[in-house]
C-alpha cells in the first residue's frame, strides 16, 4: 500500500508541476480544470493518508 501511496503523491506533484509550467498558455477553462483537478486530488490524498495512519494506529 505504501508504494501506491508514494506513486499517488508523485502523480499529483507532476500535475502540479504541469499547472505551473503551463501558466499563461492554457485557455481559462483548461487552467481552471487543471487547478480543480490538482486541488481535488490533494484533498483526496490527505483524506486517504489520514485513514491509513488511523488504521496503522489501530493495528498497533
ABEGO torsion letter per residue (X at the ends): XAAAAAAAAAAAAAAAAAAAAABGABBAAAAAAAAAAAAAAAAAAAAAAAAAAAAAAAAX
